[in-house]
Amino acid sequence: MSDVATTVWGSIQGREITFPMEVAEMNAATLLFSVPAAAAARLLPGDDFEVVEVAPGTAQLVVALCDYVRNPWGDYDEVNLGFLARPAGAPAEVVGSFVYRMPVNQEFTCEAGNRVMGFPKTVEDIDVTYAADAVRVALATAEGPQLAITLPRADPLGPAQGVEAASYSYLDGVPHATALRMDMGTGVVDPAAVVVELGEGTIADELRSLGLPTTPDLATWGEGLTATFQAGQPLG
């Protein structure tokens, strides 16, 4: 834990919520996909944020598959589906992310994420399976299997790289930004070695509307990563 002042948000289910919230250990894959900007915009709720176009008519889907090993909010798994985005009308240099779906497999982090950060967490079935040289993350809902991604457990090329970012959300209907610092794994995965499978249901249909399954533009893997989340702040 870093030696910084903490702010107490309150408590949930008898557990105190403080910031900064520091994740001591996690394994994570990050995958980037070029997708149609118009299709991405249809999945972005409200009108306070806009999709960033990385090329004319092209947005970037960010898929983060996280296995939180040591985290104040519990040992759980999470699938993040979002886009590079910015507050509507912000300058071009302002780039963060908006996660439009954030399934988890633990009740506490779902309630905390919803109430404290406005993150769209839902409790679903997430299975993370490790082999010696690969990892598979499978997401299912009440509708059935939705998404499964298999990728190599690439060896790191060097120390994890800390990335400062802003994650946008709506908290009680108010647009917010959560500042965070998250390690990016330096295990570079051959995109052609990533296997994306879609099932049948709402999430799978949303991903099909973006052109998946397809090969990602970039994929990374890291183990023993860390992250720090600050308390979210209202925008404007």
Salt bridges, closest charged atoms under 4 A:
GLU25 OE1 - ARG70 NE 2.97
GLU50 OE2 - ARG86 NH1 3.72
GLU78 OE1 - LYS121 NZ 3.33
GLU111 OE2 - ARG115 NH1 2.86
ASP183 OD1 - ARG181 NH1 2.80
GLU197 OE2 - ARG136 NH2 3.62
GLU200 OE2 - ARG208 NH2 3.72
ASP205 OD1 - ARG208 NH1 3.48
GLU206 OE1 - ARG101 NE 2.68
GLU223 OE2 - ARG153 NE 2.94
